[in-house]
Amino acid sequence: MWAAKLGQQLARPTRTLAGWLVSKFLKVNNQVVQENAVQLSGIQPGDTVLELGHGPGLGLQSAAKLLTGPTGHLIGVDYSEYMHQMAGERLKDIVASGKVTLHHCDVAAMPLADNTVDKVYHCNCYYFWPDLRKGAAEIHRVMKPGGLMVTTLNQSRVAAFAAKNVLPRENWRPEAYMIALRDSGFTNVRMEDRQHEQINYRVIYATA
């Protein structure tokens, strides 16, 4: 029972004590791999960039600093209304400026036009999606041809959660997501191991 409840809060934190604790956990445990996802995306000053499952908004803060060009624009989507509101408060000034747009929505149904996004990144996120193929297909739809998608994950921690039945089904396995990306039209799908100080993590790259 506790595992299922924890999994629900990790997937979609709510404005409760449990949701607040999860937000603190995400802030501490995701920050390094999230910021590395931003850096590995190769964001250019004038890009249109999308973060999926932005959580409290730390990755958005990092990405926004790189979009210094007049056309640079950052989009964030999150399924949790609580995380959407928390990120909106954290980035309220640049949201007000129009540089950042946040959407409270499902990754599989984003209110974005076709072929409009240059770079997509996300961190410790995809294994909460009910349907990996729908999510991957929607990401591919909104990306410009040749655009880069990057995701990072701390696989040892994710595997530990999966062993305790906190994560649903087998979606947590990187290979399952890579298959979904290829089936959705992505090319050059590959994975590599990286280390930041004492933290080991994995990176998946895919080209639209």
Helices and strands as residue ranges (DSSP letters): H 2-11, H 17-40, E 48-52, H 58-64, E 73-78, H 81-90, H 92-97, E 100-104, E 117-123, G 126-128, H 132-142, E 143-153, H 155-163, H 174-183, E 187-196, E 199-207
